[in-house]
Amino acid sequence: MPKHYRPAGKKKEGNAAKYITRTKAVNYLQVSLAIFRKLCILKGVFPRQPKKKVEGNHKTYYHMKDIAFLSHDPLIEKFREIKVHRKKVKKAVAKKNRDLAERLLNQPPTYKLDRLVLERYPTFVDALRDLDDCLTMIHLFAALPAIDGERVEVKRIHNCRRLSHEWQAYISRTHSLRKTFISVKGIYYQAEVQGQKITWLTPHALQQVLTDDVDFNVMLSFLEFYETLLGFVNFKLYHSIKVNYPPILDSRLEALAAELYALCRYMSSGSARMIENLKSEETDENNNAEGVIEEKKDKKSKTSSKADKSELKNNADGVIEEKKDSKIKASSKADESELRLALLQHQLPTNEPGALVNLIEESTAPDADDDDTKECKSLFKNLKFFLSREVPRESLLFIIPSFGGTVSWEGEGAPFNEVDEDITHQIVDRPTQSHVFLSREYVQPQWVFDCVNARILLPTEGYLVGRVPPPHLSPFVDNDAEGYIPEYAETIKRLQAAARNEVLPLPGIGDEDLDNSLVAAMVDRTESNEAAEKKRKLEMLEKQYHDELKMEIDGVTFSNLSNKKADSSDTKDDTKSDHEDDENKQAEKDDGSTALMSRRQRGLYKAMEIGKERKREKVELLKKRKKNADSSSSAKKRH
């Protein structure tokens, strides 16, 4: 009898009982492969990697408990109803029964994913921790073209745009944005919400093309869950700052497709209005309660028990009628709000930004901001920006208000025009301007992103129109840990230190001279390095001349000098050999220490050494590239 023989019908043990292949799981649930994938995505069930793959390495395995968890979910029955409904529609169309087909198409079975959100995220913090992929996916679909006949429905794209603008409006109002970086993939953002760091990626504002290489069925399954999740998160966040959700925007700004700007205006007025309504309702209820109590006391003292009963009946009828009237009014208000929200969703597809940003300007909640939020809130304080039509408008309309600035753009619905004299900075990306205002500074869009990452107002001379801006450094990279600090990062560190220490100008130096001194710190180092090298060479030549004069006065001959040089070379060789001996001793010591390690520890140690060596090579390569770039730039300046 074989060692691992198991009689037929005996219970399985070990990995064979814990894990199940995908084919067996599909047969166990009695669903198709597409529905099984959708179920796993919605429920958060992913494949597992067992230590011992019983049925081969080429198969996908799932945990048996996860499959049992899926088998009891009500969504399976809903998916089966949808499958039956499609067969009925197909049968009606085949029999040319148009009335039945239209009636079936107008009444499809529906389902909601609200229960799954609470099931997968028991607390709100859990939902915030898992929001990175959700925001990236929704911003990606929000940038797709809303065209009928494509693989993505137009209403899904409209909904994604609405949700993304609502999220950006909340971040902008609460000044929660912390980092941003422009890359080839898109623009990275990082915000801090209730102590959780959330990072997401938004694509560039370019024409997107749907390719055939992507399985949109899988992506739409993820998007279906992410839309529900972000809707719940936005609802919770808006109510935390005392703003009603969903927002109802200004119809004029909706027609002009300025959603982000309209949303911020709504939030600024919504929080104050909500508190006033609550206070007025509380006072009215208190007054009504006091009046009812006094009336009851008077009636009890004046009338008999029968009269009391009749009056109580009449009062009850009046109260019921009042409740009915209030319910009718509330339902009419709800219908009106739903209608306006539906109109907003139909007008959102136009890609003009800015309608949702002015909704949350001032909240009446107590000021409980931390130091980081206060610093971000005051970065662009008292600064007015105007955006030209060629800059990434939607990104800047999100970033500038997040750090306390006031922003406008070129077009209808803008808060102020280009000729406003209070504008301090105009963001442009063209080499020449038709007309220039002397009262403002013209800078490239990169200046805003670099100021946000540095948390200080950088000098604008390096970002003027027509100039090559400084390198755009990533705030997500730790230069100290990488072992290489770029020159511009060192310059920003010095400017940050000067801003923290509040460096005051010397007597007789005005603000312009102080700005010039800060600009001098940002000048390219190549010229200063060349000057330092020339100065060092002159000092060496001067020292050699003085040494030769001294030896001539002392009467030292050339033969004695050559002997001294030979002795010095011997000492150098000795020191070099000593250094090599030290290195050999260190290598022997490392070999001795590794001999005492176990095989696993030795492998980890070698992996660490390989990682350090790769990091050193990378740093050397960066330094070499920087040296070549400096030499080429200095050669161009000479010519």
C-alpha positions in Angstrom: 0.0 0.0 0.0 1.4 3.5 -0.9 2.5 5.7 1.9 0.0 8.5 1.2 -2.9 6.3 0.2 -6.3 7.6 1.3 -9.4 5.5 0.8 -12.2 6.9 -1.3 -14.6 9.1 0.8 -12.2 9.7 3.6 -12.0 13.3 4.8 -9.1 15.4 3.3 -6.4 16.9 5.5 -3.8 19.6 5.3 -3.5 21.9 2.3 -5.8 19.7 0.3 -8.6 20.6 2.7 -7.6 24.3 3.2 -7.2 25.3 -0.4 -9.3 24.8 -3.6 -8.4 25.5 -7.2 -10.3 28.1 -9.2 -12.0 25.6 -11.5 -13.4 23.6 -8.5 -14.5 26.9 -6.8 -16.4 27.9 -9.9 -18.1 24.5 -10.0 -18.8 24.6 -6.3 -20.6 28.0 -6.5 -22.3 27.1 -9.8 -21.5 30.4 -11.5 -19.6 31.4 -14.6 -16.0 32.5 -14.5 -16.9 36.2 -15.2 -19.4 36.3 -12.3 -16.8 34.5 -10.0 -14.2 37.2 -10.8 -16.7 39.9 -10.1 -17.8 38.3 -6.8 -14.1 38.0 -5.7 -13.5 41.7 -6.6 -16.5 43.0 -4.8 -16.0 40.9 -1.7 -12.3 41.4 -1.5 -11.3 37.7 -2.0 -7.9 37.2 -3.6 -5.9 34.1 -4.6 -3.6 32.5 -2.1 -0.1 30.9 -2.3 -0.1 27.6 -0.3 3.3 26.2 0.8 2.5 22.9 -0.9 0.4 23.1 -4.1 -1.4 19.8 -4.2 -2.7 19.9 -7.8 0.3 21.6 -9.4 2.1 24.9 -9.7 0.2 26.0 -12.8 -3.1 26.4 -11.0 -4.7 29.3 -9.0 -5.7 28.5 -5.5 -8.2 30.1 -3.1 -8.8 29.5 0.6 -11.8 27.2 1.3 -13.1 29.6 3.9 -13.2 32.4 1.4 -15.2 30.3 -1.1 -17.6 29.3 1.7 -17.9 33.0 2.5 -18.9 33.7 -1.1 -21.4 30.9 -1.2 -23.6 32.5 1.5 -23.6 36.0 0.0 -26.9 37.3 -1.4 -25.2 38.8 -4.4 -25.0 35.3 -6.0 -28.8 35.2 -6.2 -28.9 38.7 -7.7 -26.4 37.8 -10.4 -28.4 34.7 -11.2 -31.6 36.9 -11.5 -29.7 39.2 -13.9 -28.6 36.2 -16.0 -32.2 34.9 -16.1 -33.4 38.4 -17.0 -31.0 38.7 -19.9 -32.2 35.3 -21.2 -35.8 36.5 -21.1 -34.9 39.7 -23.0 -33.0 37.7 -25.6 -36.0 35.3 -26.0 -38.5 38.1 -26.4 -36.3 39.8 -29.0 -35.9 36.5 -30.9 -39.8 36.0 -30.9 -40.1 39.7 -32.1 -42.2 40.5 -29.0 -41.1 44.2 -28.7 -43.5 45.2 -26.0 -42.3 42.4 -23.7 -38.7 43.2 -24.5 -39.1 46.9 -23.8 -41.0 46.2 -20.5 -38.2 43.8 -19.4 -35.5 46.3 -20.3 -37.2 49.0 -18.3 -37.4 46.8 -15.2 -34.0 45.2 -14.8 -33.0 43.6 -11.4 -30.8 45.9 -9.4 -28.5 45.5 -6.3 -26.6 47.8 -3.9 -23.1 47.5 -2.5 -23.8 49.5 0.7 -23.6 46.4 2.9 -20.3 45.3 1.4 -18.7 48.6 2.4 -19.6 48.2 6.0 -18.6 44.5 5.8 -15.1 45.2 4.4 -14.4 48.4 6.4 -15.9 48.1 10.0 -14.4 51.6 10.9 -14.0 54.8 9.0 -10.2 54.7 9.4 -10.1 51.3 7.7 -11.8 52.9 4.7 -9.3 55.8 4.6 -6.4 53.5 4.7 -7.6 51.6 1.6 -8.5 54.8 -0.4 -5.3 55.1 -2.5 -6.3 52.7 -5.3 -9.9 53.9 -5.1 -9.0 57.6 -5.8 -6.5 56.6 -8.5 -9.1 54.5 -10.4 -11.9 57.2 -10.1 -9.6 60.0 -11.3 -8.5 57.8 -14.2 -12.1 57.2 -15.4 -13.0 60.8 -14.8 -10.4 61.8 -17.4 -11.9 59.4 -20.1 -14.0 60.9 -22.9 -17.7 60.8 -22.2 -18.9 59.4 -25.6 -21.9 57.2 -26.3 -21.1 53.9 -27.8 -17.7 53.4 -26.0 -17.0 50.5 -23.6 -17.5 52.8 -20.6 -21.0 54.2 -20.0 -21.3 58.0 -20.0 -23.1 58.1 -16.7 -20.2 56.2 -15.0 -17.8 58.8 -16.2 -20.0 61.7 -15.1 -20.3 60.1 -11.6 -16.5 59.6 -11.4 -16.0 63.3 -12.2 -18.6 64.4 -9.6 -17.0 62.2 -6.9 -13.4 63.3 -7.7 -14.4 67.0 -7.6 -16.2 66.5 -4.3 -13.1 64.9 -2.8 -10.8 67.6 -4.1 -13.1 70.3 -2.7 -13.0 68.8 0.8 -9.2 68.5 0.7 -9.0 72.1 -0.5 -11.3 73.4 2.2 -9.6 71.6 5.1 -6.1 72.3 3.7 -5.2 68.7 4.0 -2.9 68.5 0.9 0.8 67.9 1.8 2.8 66.9 -1.2 2.5 66.9 -5.0 4.8 65.9 -7.8 4.5 66.0 -11.6 5.7 62.8 -13.3 5.4 61.2 -16.8 2.5 59.1 -15.6 0.5 62.0 -14.2 0.4 64.2 -11.1 0.9 62.6 -7.7 -0.9 64.0 -4.6 -0.6 63.2 -0.9 -3.1 64.4 1.6 -3.5 63.7 5.4 -7.0 63.0 6.5 -7.7 62.2 10.1 -4.1 61.1 10.6 -4.0 58.8 7.5 -1.7 59.7 4.6 -3.5 59.1 1.3 -1.6 59.2 -2.0 -3.3 59.1 -5.4 -2.4 59.7 -9.1 -4.3 61.8 -11.6 -3.6 61.6 -15.3 -2.6 64.6 -17.3 -5.3 66.6 -19.1 -4.8 65.0 -22.5 -7.0 63.2 -24.9 -7.3 59.6 -23.6 -7.7 56.7 -26.0 -9.3 53.4 -24.9 -6.9 50.5 -26.0 -7.7 46.9 -26.6 -4.9 45.7 -24.3 -6.9 46.4 -21.1 -9.7 44.2 -19.8 -12.3 46.8 -19.0 -14.7 44.3 -17.4 -12.3 43.7 -14.5 -11.6 47.4 -14.2 -15.3 48.3 -14.2 -15.9 45.7 -11.4 -13.4 47.5 -9.3 -14.9 50.9 -10.3 -18.4 49.7 -9.2 -17.2 49.1 -5.7 -14.9 52.2 -5.5 -17.8 54.5 -6.5 -19.9 53.3 -3.6 -16.9 53.5 -1.2 -15.9 57.0 -2.2 -19.5 58.1 -1.9 -19.7 56.9 1.7 -16.3 58.5 2.5 -17.4 61.9 1.0 -20.7 61.7 2.9 -18.8 61.2 6.2 -16.2 63.9 5.6 -18.7 66.5 4.5 -20.8 66.0 7.6 -17.7 66.2 9.8 -17.3 69.8 8.7 -21.1 70.4 8.9 -21.9 70.6 5.2 -24.9 68.8 3.6 -24.2 66.0 1.2 -24.7 65.6 -1.8 -24.0 69.2 -2.7 -26.4 71.3 -4.9 -24.4 73.7 -7.0 -25.1 77.2 -8.5 -27.0 76.7 -11.7 -25.1 79.5 -13.5 -21.7 77.9 -12.6 -23.0 74.5 -13.5 -23.9 75.8 -17.0 -20.4 77.3 -17.3 -18.9 73.9 -16.2 -17.0 75.4 -13.3 -17.8 72.5 -10.9 -14.9 72.8 -8.5 -15.4 76.5 -7.9 -19.1 76.1 -7.4 -18.6 73.3 -4.9 -16.2 75.4 -2.8 -18.8 78.2 -2.8 -21.5 75.8 -1.7 -19.3 74.4 1.1 -18.5 77.9 2.4 -22.1 78.9 2.6 -23.5 75.4 3.5 -21.8 75.0 6.8 -23.0 78.3 8.2 -26.5 77.8 6.8 -26.8 74.3 8.3 -25.9 75.6 11.8 -28.3 78.5 11.6 -31.2 76.2 10.5 -30.4 73.8 13.4 -30.4 76.7 15.9 -33.7 78.1 14.5 -35.4 74.7 14.6 -34.3 74.2 18.2 -35.6 77.6 19.3 -38.9 77.0 17.5 -39.3 73.5 19.1 -38.7 75.0 22.6 -41.2 77.8 22.1 -43.8 75.4 20.8 -43.3 73.0 23.7 -43.6 75.9 26.2 -46.8 77.1 24.5 -48.4 73.7 24.5 -47.6 73.1 28.2 -49.2 76.5 29.2 -52.3 75.8 27.1 -52.7 72.4 28.6 -52.4 73.8 32.1 -55.1 76.5 31.4 -57.4 74.0 29.8 -57.1 71.6 32.8 -58.0 74.3 35.2 -61.0 75.7 33.3 -62.7 72.7 31.5 -64.1 69.4 32.7 -62.7 65.9 31.9 -65.0 65.5 28.8 -64.0 68.8 27.3 -60.4 67.8 28.0 -60.8 64.6 26.0 -62.4 66.4 23.0 -59.7 69.0 23.0 -57.0 66.4 23.2 -58.6 64.7 20.2 -58.6 67.9 18.2 -55.0 68.7 19.2 -54.0 65.2 18.1 -55.7 65.7 14.7 -54.0 69.0 14.3 -50.6 67.5 15.1 -51.2 64.7 12.6 -52.2 67.2 9.9 -49.1 69.3 10.7 -46.9 66.2 10.4 -48.4 65.3 7.1 -47.8 68.9 5.8 -44.2 68.8 7.0 -43.7 65.4 5.3 -45.1 66.7 2.0 -42.8 69.8 2.2 -39.8 67.6 3.0 -40.6 65.2 0.1 -40.9 68.2 -2.3 -37.6 69.5 -1.1 -36.0 66.1 -1.5 -37.4 65.8 -5.0 -36.1 69.3 -5.9 -32.6 68.4 -4.6 -32.6 65.2 -6.5 -33.6 67.0 -9.7 -30.9 69.6 -9.3 -28.3 66.9 -8.5 -29.4 65.0 -11.7 -29.0 68.2 -13.7 -25.5 68.6 -12.2 -24.5 65.1 -13.2 -25.7 65.8 -16.8 -23.7 69.0 -16.9 -20.5 67.6 -15.4 -19.0 66.0 -18.4 -17.6 69.2 -19.7 -14.0 69.2 -18.5 -13.9 72.8 -17.3 -12.6 72.8 -13.7 -13.3 75.1 -10.8 -17.0 74.7 -10.0 -16.6 72.7 -6.8 -13.8 74.5 -5.1 -15.5 77.5 -3.4 -18.0 75.4 -1.4 -16.0 75.0 1.8 -14.3 78.3 2.4 -15.2 79.2 6.0 -16.4 76.7 8.6 -17.8 77.8 11.9 -16.2 74.8 13.7 -13.6 75.7 16.3 -10.0 76.1 15.2 -8.4 72.8 16.1 -5.8 72.7 13.3 -2.4 71.3 13.9 0.9 73.1 13.1 1.2 71.4 9.7 -2.3 72.5 8.6 -1.7 76.1 9.8 1.5 76.2 7.8 -0.2 74.9 4.7 -3.1 77.3 5.2 -0.8 80.4 5.3 1.6 79.5 2.5 -0.2 81.5 -0.3 -2.1 83.8 2.1 -2.9 87.2 0.7 -1.7 86.1 -2.8 -4.0 86.3 -5.8 -3.2 84.1 -8.8 -4.5 84.3 -12.4 -4.2 81.2 -14.6 -3.6 81.6 -18.3 -5.4 79.2 -20.7 -2.3 77.1 -21.5 -1.5 75.9 -17.9 -2.9 72.8 -16.2 -5.9 74.6 -14.8 -7.7 71.9 -12.9 -4.6 70.9 -10.9 -3.7 74.5 -10.0 -7.3 75.3 -9.0 -7.0 72.4 -6.6 -3.6 73.2 -5.2 -3.6 77.0 -4.8 -6.8 77.2 -2.6 -5.5 74.2 -0.6 -2.6 76.4 0.6 -4.6 79.6 1.3 -4.4 81.4 -2.1 -7.1 83.0 -4.2 -7.2 81.9 -7.8 -9.0 82.8 -11.0 -8.8 81.8 -14.6 -9.5 83.1 -18.1 -13.1 82.5 -19.1 -16.7 83.1 -18.0 -17.6 82.4 -14.3 -14.2 83.4 -13.0 -14.1 85.4 -9.7 -12.0 88.2 -11.2 -10.6 89.2 -14.5 -7.0 89.4 -15.8 -7.0 93.2 -15.5 -7.5 93.1 -11.7 -4.7 95.2 -10.1 -4.6 93.0 -6.9 -3.2 90.0 -8.8 0.2 89.2 -7.4 1.2 86.2 -9.6 0.2 85.1 -13.1 0.9 81.5 -14.0 1.9 81.3 -17.7 3.6 78.8 -19.9 4.3 80.8 -23.1 7.6 82.4 -24.0 6.1 85.8 -24.8 3.1 87.7 -23.5 0.9 90.1 -25.5 0.7 92.6 -22.6 2.6 92.6 -19.3 1.5 94.1 -16.0 4.4 95.5 -14.0 2.5 95.0 -10.6 2.6 91.2 -10.8 5.1 88.4 -11.4 4.9 86.0 -14.3 6.0 82.5 -13.3 5.8 79.0 -14.7 3.5 76.4 -13.2 6.4 74.5 -11.6 7.0 77.4 -9.2 3.6 76.6 -7.5 4.5 72.8 -7.1 8.0 73.5 -5.8 6.7 76.1 -3.3 4.2 73.5 -2.0 6.8 70.8 -1.5 9.3 73.3 0.1 6.6 75.0 2.3 8.1 78.3 1.5 7.8 81.0 -1.2 10.8 80.3 -3.4 12.4 83.2 -5.4 10.7 83.6 -8.7 13.8 84.5 -10.7 14.6 80.9 -11.6 11.0 80.3 -12.8 10.5 83.3 -15.0 9.0 83.0 -18.5 11.4 81.8 -21.1 14.0 80.4 -18.7 14.8 76.7 -18.0 13.4 76.1 -14.5 15.4 74.3 -11.8 15.0 70.5 -11.5 11.6 69.4 -10.2 12.5 67.3 -7.1 10.3 64.6 -5.8 9.1 65.0 -2.2 8.5 61.3 -1.9 12.3 60.5 -2.1 14.4 60.6 1.1 17.7 62.0 -0.2 19.6 61.2 3.0 18.6 57.5 2.8 19.5 57.4 -0.9 22.9 58.8 -0.2 22.8 61.5 -2.8 21.5 65.1 -2.2 21.0 67.2 -5.4 22.4 70.7 -5.4 18.9 72.3 -5.7 17.8 70.3 -2.6 20.6 71.8 -0.6 19.7 75.3 -1.9 16.1 74.7 -0.7 17.3 73.5 2.7 19.3 76.7 3.1 16.3 78.8 2.2 14.1 76.9 4.6 16.6 77.4 7.4 16.7 81.1 6.6 12.9 81.3 6.7 12.7 79.4 10.0 15.3 81.6 11.6 13.6 84.8 10.3 16.8 86.3 8.9 16.5 90.1 9.1 18.2 92.4 6.6 21.2 94.4 7.7 20.9 98.1 8.4 20.5 100.1 5.2 19.4 97.0 3.2 15.8 97.1 1.9 13.5 94.3 0.8 14.8 94.3 -2.7 18.4 93.7 -1.5 17.2 90.9 0.7 15.5 89.2 -2.3 18.7 89.6 -4.3 20.7 87.9 -1.5 18.2 85.0 -1.5 18.5 84.8 -5.3 22.3 84.7 -5.0 22.0 81.5 -3.0 20.2 79.9 -6.0 22.9 80.8 -8.6 24.4 77.8 -10.4 27.5 76.5 -8.6 29.5 75.9 -11.7 30.9 79.4 -11.9 31.8 79.4 -8.2 33.4 76.0 -8.5 35.6 77.2 -11.4 36.6 80.3 -9.5 37.5 78.2 -6.4 39.6 75.8 -8.6 41.5 78.7 -10.2 42.2 80.3 -6.8 43.5 76.9 -5.4 45.9 76.5 -8.4 47.2 80.1 -7.9 47.8 79.4 -4.2 49.7 76.2 -5.0 51.9 77.9 -7.5 52.6 80.8 -5.1 53.5 78.3 -2.3 55.8 76.4 -4.6 57.5 79.7 -5.6 58.1 80.7 -2.0 59.4 77.2 -1.1 61.9 77.4 -3.9 63.1 80.8 -2.8 63.5 79.6 0.7 65.5 76.6 -0.4 67.7 78.8 -2.6 68.4 81.0 0.4 69.2 78.0 2.6 71.7 76.7 0.0 69.8 73.4 -0.8 71.1 71.7 -3.9 69.1 69.9 -6.5 70.5 66.4 -5.6 69.4 66.9 -1.9 66.0 67.9 -3.1 65.7 64.8 -5.3 66.7 62.5 -2.4 64.0 64.1 -0.2 61.4 63.5 -2.9 62.4 59.9 -3.1 62.1 59.5 0.6 58.7 61.1 0.5 57.6 58.7 -2.3 58.7 55.8 -0.1 56.7 57.0 2.8 53.7 57.4 0.5 54.1 53.8 -0.7 54.4 52.6 2.9 51.1 54.4 3.8 49.4 52.9 0.7 50.6 49.4 1.6 49.4 50.0 5.2 46.0 51.0 3.9 45.8 47.9 1.7 46.8 45.8 4.7 43.9 47.4 6.7 41.5 46.6 3.9 42.7 43.0 3.8 42.3 42.6 7.5 38.8 44.0 7.3 37.9 41.5 4.6 39.3 38.6 6.6 37.3 39.8 9.6 34.1 39.9 7.5 34.9 36.4 6.2 35.4 35.2 9.8 32.1 36.7 10.9 30.2 35.2 8.0 31.6 31.8 8.8 29.9 31.9 12.1 26.5 32.7 10.5 23.9 30.3 9.5 23.1 29.8 5.8 20.0 32.0 5.9 21.8 34.8 7.8 24.7 34.6 5.4 22.3 35.0 2.4 20.6 38.0 4.1 24.0 39.5 4.8 25.1 39.1 1.2 21.8 40.6 -0.1 22.4 43.6 2.2 25.9 44.1 0.8 24.7 43.8 -2.8 22.0 46.4 -2.0 24.6 48.8 -0.5 26.9 48.3 -3.5 24.1 49.0 -6.0 23.2 52.2 -4.0 26.9 53.3 -4.2 27.0 52.6 -7.9 23.8 54.6 -8.4 25.2 57.5 -6.4 28.4 57.5 -8.4 26.5 57.4 -11.7 24.4 60.4 -10.6 27.6 62.3 -9.6 29.1 61.5 -12.9 26.1 62.7 -14.8 26.0 65.9 -12.8 29.7 66.5 -13.5 29.1 66.0 -17.3 26.1 68.3 -17.2 28.1 71.0 -15.4 31.0 70.7 -17.9 28.7 70.9 -20.9 26.9 73.9 -19.5 30.2 75.7 -18.7 31.4 75.0 -22.2 28.3 76.5 -23.7 28.7 79.6 -21.6 32.2 80.0 -22.8 31.2 79.8 -26.4 
